[in-house]
Amino acid sequence: MSNAGSPRVETPNQNAAKGLLSSELLPLSVALMLSIGLVAFEGLSVAPALPAIGADLGSAERLPWVMTVYLLASGLAIAVSGSLVDAIGCRTIYRVAIVSFVVSSFACGVSPSLEMVVVMRVLQGAAGGMIIAANGAAIGLGYPSALRSRAYAMASTVWGVLAFGGPALAAVLLSVLDWRWIFYVNVPLGLLAALLGWSRTPSKVEGSKPLQLDLKGALLIGAITSLGLVALSGVGLVALAGLAATVVSAVLYWRHAGVSEDPLIARRYFAHVPFRTLALAGGLIMAAGIGIETYLPLYLRGGRGESLALAAWSVLFLALGWTTAANLFSRLYHRISEGTVAFVGTIVIQPALVLSAAAVLLDLPLATLFFAFFAMGMGIGTTTNACITLVQAAAEEREIGRATAAHQFVRNMAVTYGTAAAGTALFVLASRLSGDPEAIQLALSSAESAEDSLPASSAVTSAIGTGFVAAHLVGLVLAFVAALAARRLVGTRSDTIGSADPEPSPSRVS
């Protein structure tokens, strides 16, 4: 490893001599893709198992916590792990994370109570967030610059297929085995990822900052994450109170980051060029597309009465578009700048959102709707792959962990909030149009069941469709703002991008 602050330069011959699956990089590539696949699968694949978990362990009113605590712990762990990766080393964090993920997965499987499942899901989510942060840094440190975009494209392929196809694959697994195997399957695969990556992930970078735990920053980021979900998932006074508390927490963290010598996430990763622009473009484009895609199965079931199987597999179209674009454009960066590619992605997703909304309003064939989601995925894959490549190009080697984790945290939170905002728009409008909120809630709940026919009236199904269109409008606004941000990136290349302005020292912050 080079010393801190020195340029990361590889000659063309060095870059050309290596490939993602070359003998030198194959163990690292397989370890990273396998571990990120486990995290992607586990994040959403537990949802189909919730009814079985509730039937077996009881405490059905606590079932939502099985999903919620995982996502919250994962988001917070991503933010915390950036400084840990830089201070302790990517290899150490990877080892701790993958072992914790295996242990917590096994513990979830053998849990005798729902309360124990929830506790172990906290550990599993934290381990998953650490894996995401360690993997992102490992790509920046372990691959030549010419291969980083391809490595992220490969990661996008794995993530897209398993994150969006995970619930469908889990449903198949549940039809053969019981719910505990949703967790048990992680054990052998996680051990294999640990074996391959144990000594292959990059070690600590020379000149890295010593570890300083920012407990206050972690608590404030945890508050922002949890209170934001309350604000966007609720209505009325609960939503307003959650929004106010989220804003207060964000202001407090901003002030804290300005005076702390080593904040959990430095201000410059949110506010300074180019990190600010990359975070806005990458985060908002994901929020726009994934926020809509999350409710596609519910619309197909509750709004069109399609089969559970079709609804489950419909999520693969966005994943296919995402991975196709990520792999395609990762090989074209020597011809087209990453910044231009990022901007193109934010433009592509907008007509795709309009086409999808039109397909819902006009009841067009499902092929049109699925094509629109494929195009949305193309826009997401194009933008996000280019943005993360530029983030690592703009960061010094000693801050790869912090820069990558900050960008991933912003994207994670953007998706979480975007999904909540789209869902709120869908439910609130559908309830008002139907005049019967309980009927809408029943129809959406029934959409997750295995019944092939839904007892919803035409007024209810029409209201769900209109609510789904309202969710598209939320996505369009987010995509438009993403395009405004990405426009500043046009022509920006990873081999010429400069580092962001340094964060002012606390002594110079009023």
Sequence and secondary structure as in RCSB ss.txt:
>XXXX:A:sequence
MSNAGSPRVETPNQNAAKGLLSSELLPLSVALMLSIGLVAFEGLSVAPALPAIGADLGSAERLPWVMTVYLLASG
LAIAVSGSLVDAIGCRTIYRVAIVSFVVSSFACGVSPSLEMVVVMRVLQGAAGGMIIAANGAAIGLGYPSALRSR
AYAMASTVWGVLAFGGPALAAVLLSVLDWRWIFYVNVPLGLLAALLGWSRTPSKVEGSKPLQLDLKGALLIGAIT
SLGLVALSGVGLVALAGLAATVVSAVLYWRHAGVSEDPLIARRYFAHVPFRTLALAGGLIMAAGIGIETYLPLYL
RGGRGESLALAAWSVLFLALGWTTAANLFSRLYHRISEGTVAFVGTIVIQPALVLSAAAVLLDLPLATLFFAFFA
MGMGIGTTTNACITLVQAAAEEREIGRATAAHQFVRNMAVTYGTAAAGTALFVLASRLSGDPEAIQLALSSAESA
EDSLPASSAVTSAIGTGFVAAHLVGLVLAFVAALAARRLVGTRSDTIGSADPEPSPSRVS
>XXXX:A:secstr
   TT      HHHHHH  TTSTTTHHHHHHHHHHHHHHHHHHHHTGGGHHHHHHHH  GGGHHHHHHHHHHHHH
HHHHHHHHHHHHH HHHHHHHHHHHHHHHHHHHHH SSHHHHHHHHHHHHHHHHHHHHHHHHHHHHHS HHHHHH
HHHHHHHHHHHHHHHHHHHHHHHHHHS TTHHHHTHHHHHHHHHHHHTTTS    TT       HHHHHHHHHHH
HHHHHHHH  HHHHHHHHHHHHHHHHHHHHHHHH SS SS THHHHSTTHHHHHHHHHHHHHHHHHHHTTHHHHH
HHTT   HHHHHHTTHHHHHHHHHHHHHHHT TTTS HHHHHHHHHHHHHHHHHHHHHHHHTT  HHHHHHHHHH
HHHHHHHHHHHHHHHHHHHS GGGHHHHHHHHHHHHHHHHHHHHHHHHHHHHHHHHHHHS HHHHHHHHHHTTSS
 SS    HHHHHHHHHHHHHHHHHHHHHHHHHHHHHGGGTT  TTT         GGG  
